[in-house]
Amino acid sequence: MSSLDHELRMALKTGKFHLGSKSAIKELLRGRAKLIILSSNCPEHYREQIEEYAKLAGVPVLRHRKDSVDLGTLCGKPFPVSAIVINEPGDSKILNLVKRGDA
């Protein structure tokens, strides 16, 4: 398991987050998102919209190499997850990973 996956699990366990591409767009518009993680197979129209809003808001977007089914499993959900919004990283150091470019 990569350090990104480890930090993501920690963020999901101890922080505040939202799942789904529609939630990602809402959280970006509300100005509450600190990081967006997209699955490798996130639908293109959502990906483009999320990346555009994130660029305007100055929020980093991470393209995960896992697809939505694997990302859902990583989150402990029985359904595909195409986008994860990190509002509060909790005890995770995921924001530091992204800033350093290790992710």
Secondary structure, 3 states (H helix, E strand, C coil): CCHHHHHHHHHHHHCEEEECHHHHHHHHHHCCCCEEEECCCCCHHHHHHHHHHHHHHCCCEEECCCCHHHHHHHCCCCCCCCEEEEEECCCCCHHHHHHHCCC
